[in-house]
Amino acid sequence: MGKKIVTKNNTQLTKNKCVQTNQNTTKFPCNQKEIMDKTDLSLYEFFQMFPDEESARKYFEKKRWNGKIVCPHCSSDNIHECKDHSPMPYRCRKCRKFFSVRFGTILEESKLPLHKWLFCMYLMRANRKGISSVQVGKILGITQKTAWFLCQRIREVWMKTTKNKLDGIVEIDETYVGGLEKNKKKSQQRGWGRGPSGKLIVVGGRSREGQVISCVVQDNKKETLHGFINENIEKGSTVMTDTWKSYNGLTNFTHHKINHSVREFVRGIVHTNGIESFWAILKRGYYGIYHYMSEKHLNRYVHEYSFRYNTSKGNVLDFLGKTIEMMDGKRLMYCDLVK
């Protein structure tokens, strides 16, 4: 009789433990659907979704081919999956060629695992002011040189041109990137005078909806700034600028100016604070993260900040998926990057 009572108590104790365990685990997202519905994605949740190379490969294939694998050589959907994925995961029955999700993208001929590619994209999205190649190399367990090449190829993807123009109320401004002339070597000094002399010029526009378009320009003359506005702003939009003389004479736009020289920063709806806040993020990355951006690669860094800024309010997985979709047809060789 005593043994039966002990057995019953042990059984009840086991049930209580199970109930307690289930109650504890329900506090955390335990499946991919719950994680995908979240706007932010923590590092822990990232590795829950993509624990290994196989999960990363399937995600790349899903975003590139939308669930239906297509041969990048002949566009046929008559595909055979190779045993053990050797020499490549797939072979087209029509053209008889092997291929993988890397073919025809920025990933082609890269020896890095897809899991590290995906993790690097996540790191560049998670760090609002950027992340250095030294830090990426330490996190991924690769050399700084490899990490720098990896990040530059991802930035190359984000440089993909878009036909969308800004409309409504758009703020236009320019900023100057670079060190002081007096701190440079004599061979590197341009000797153009004081202030922004010798610095690189970046011009940008920000709509009141929060979208930014920016690029590096050769000068801040009237023809250059007017050309940027006509190319990237819808005609009939309202344009807000400062009183720089090169903005004078804008046609096809409603033009309002704010006079910073007399400490006027807001006049009703007229201001350029939005685009200047974007410049602040760019400058914090320049001074605090990268410390130096060469003239050759500055445009890639500018597009990195623009793309991250434009997608900052969206889902992290949408950001990763959009980056993968933009990889198709892009290629950047190391020899072209450093020559």
ChimeraX attribute file (.defattr): number of C-alpha atoms within 10 A of each C-alpha:
attribute: neighborCount
match mode: 1-to-1
recipient: residues
	/A:1	5
	/A:2	6
	/A:3	8
	/A:4	9
	/A:5	10
	/A:6	11
	/A:7	11
	/A:8	11
	/A:9	12
	/A:10	12
	/A:11	12
	/A:12	12
	/A:13	12
	/A:14	12
	/A:15	12
	/A:16	12
	/A:17	12
	/A:18	12
	/A:19	11
	/A:20	11
	/A:21	11
	/A:22	11
	/A:23	10
	/A:24	10
	/A:25	10
	/A:26	9
	/A:27	8
	/A:28	10
	/A:29	14
	/A:30	13
	/A:31	11
	/A:32	13
	/A:33	10
	/A:34	10
	/A:35	19
	/A:36	18
	/A:37	11
	/A:38	14
	/A:39	14
	/A:40	16
	/A:41	18
	/A:42	14
	/A:43	12
	/A:44	8
	/A:45	18
	/A:46	18
	/A:47	13
	/A:48	15
	/A:49	18
	/A:50	18
	/A:51	12
	/A:52	14
	/A:53	14
	/A:54	13
	/A:55	13
	/A:56	20
	/A:57	18
	/A:58	15
	/A:59	22
	/A:60	21
	/A:61	17
	/A:62	17
	/A:63	16
	/A:64	22
	/A:65	14
	/A:66	12
	/A:67	11
	/A:68	10
	/A:69	20
	/A:70	19
	/A:71	24
	/A:72	19
	/A:73	15
	/A:74	12
	/A:75	12
	/A:76	14
	/A:77	14
	/A:78	13
	/A:79	18
	/A:80	14
	/A:81	13
	/A:82	13
	/A:83	10
	/A:84	8
	/A:85	11
	/A:86	10
	/A:87	12
	/A:88	15
	/A:89	15
	/A:90	22
	/A:91	20
	/A:92	22
	/A:93	14
	/A:94	14
	/A:95	13
	/A:96	14
	/A:97	15
	/A:98	21
	/A:99	18
	/A:100	18
	/A:101	24
	/A:102	19
	/A:103	16
	/A:104	17
	/A:105	20
	/A:106	22
	/A:107	23
	/A:108	15
	/A:109	11
	/A:110	11
	/A:111	7
	/A:112	12
	/A:113	14
	/A:114	22
	/A:115	20
	/A:116	18
	/A:117	17
	/A:118	21
	/A:119	20
	/A:120	21
	/A:121	19
	/A:122	19
	/A:123	15
	/A:124	20
	/A:125	22
	/A:126	18
	/A:127	11
	/A:128	16
	/A:129	22
	/A:130	22
	/A:131	19
	/A:132	18
	/A:133	22
	/A:134	16
	/A:135	13
	/A:136	22
	/A:137	18
	/A:138	12
	/A:139	14
	/A:140	14
	/A:141	11
	/A:142	15
	/A:143	13
	/A:144	16
	/A:145	11
	/A:146	16
	/A:147	22
	/A:148	15
	/A:149	17
	/A:150	24
	/A:151	20
	/A:152	20
	/A:153	22
	/A:154	24
	/A:155	23
	/A:156	21
	/A:157	24
	/A:158	22
	/A:159	19
	/A:160	11
	/A:161	7
	/A:162	8
	/A:163	7
	/A:164	10
	/A:165	16
	/A:166	24
	/A:167	19
	/A:168	15
	/A:169	20
	/A:170	28
	/A:171	25
	/A:172	27
	/A:173	22
	/A:174	21
	/A:175	19
	/A:176	17
	/A:177	21
	/A:178	19
	/A:179	16
	/A:180	14
	/A:181	20
	/A:182	10
	/A:183	9
	/A:184	12
	/A:185	8
	/A:186	10
	/A:187	6
	/A:188	10
	/A:189	15
	/A:190	12
	/A:191	11
	/A:192	11
	/A:193	9
	/A:194	10
	/A:195	10
	/A:196	16
	/A:197	17
	/A:198	20
	/A:199	18
	/A:200	19
	/A:201	20
	/A:202	21
	/A:203	22
	/A:204	26
	/A:205	28
	/A:206	28
	/A:207	23
	/A:208	15
	/A:209	12
	/A:210	16
	/A:211	18
	/A:212	25
	/A:213	23
	/A:214	22
	/A:215	19
	/A:216	20
	/A:217	17
	/A:218	9
	/A:219	13
	/A:220	18
	/A:221	14
	/A:222	16
	/A:223	11
	/A:224	15
	/A:225	21
	/A:226	17
	/A:227	11
	/A:228	19
	/A:229	22
	/A:230	15
	/A:231	13
	/A:232	18
	/A:233	24
	/A:234	17
	/A:235	17
	/A:236	14
	/A:237	17
	/A:238	19
	/A:239	25
	/A:240	24
	/A:241	21
	/A:242	22
	/A:243	14
	/A:244	16
	/A:245	10
	/A:246	15
	/A:247	22
	/A:248	13
	/A:249	11
	/A:250	15
	/A:251	11
	/A:252	12
	/A:253	16
	/A:254	13
	/A:255	19
	/A:256	15
	/A:257	17
	/A:258	19
	/A:259	15
	/A:260	14
	/A:261	9
	/A:262	7
	/A:263	8
	/A:264	11
	/A:265	15
	/A:266	13
	/A:267	10
	/A:268	6
	/A:269	9
	/A:270	19
	/A:271	24
	/A:272	23
	/A:273	14
	/A:274	18
	/A:275	26
	/A:276	19
	/A:277	11
	/A:278	18
	/A:279	22
	/A:280	13
	/A:281	15
	/A:282	22
	/A:283	19
	/A:284	15
	/A:285	21
	/A:286	18
	/A:287	13
	/A:288	14
	/A:289	15
	/A:290	17
	/A:291	13
	/A:292	14
	/A:293	17
	/A:294	11
	/A:295	13
	/A:296	9
	/A:297	13
	/A:298	18
	/A:299	19
	/A:300	21
	/A:301	24
	/A:302	22
	/A:303	22
	/A:304	24
	/A:305	24
	/A:306	23
	/A:307	21
	/A:308	21
	/A:309	18
	/A:310	16
	/A:311	16
	/A:312	17
	/A:313	12
	/A:314	13
	/A:315	16
	/A:316	22
	/A:317	18
	/A:318	14
	/A:319	19
	/A:320	18
	/A:321	17
	/A:322	15
	/A:323	19
	/A:324	23
	/A:325	17
	/A:326	18
	/A:327	21
	/A:328	18
	/A:329	11
	/A:330	16
	/A:331	14
	/A:332	17
	/A:333	12
	/A:334	12
	/A:335	7
	/A:336	7
	/A:337	12
	/A:338	9
	/A:339	5
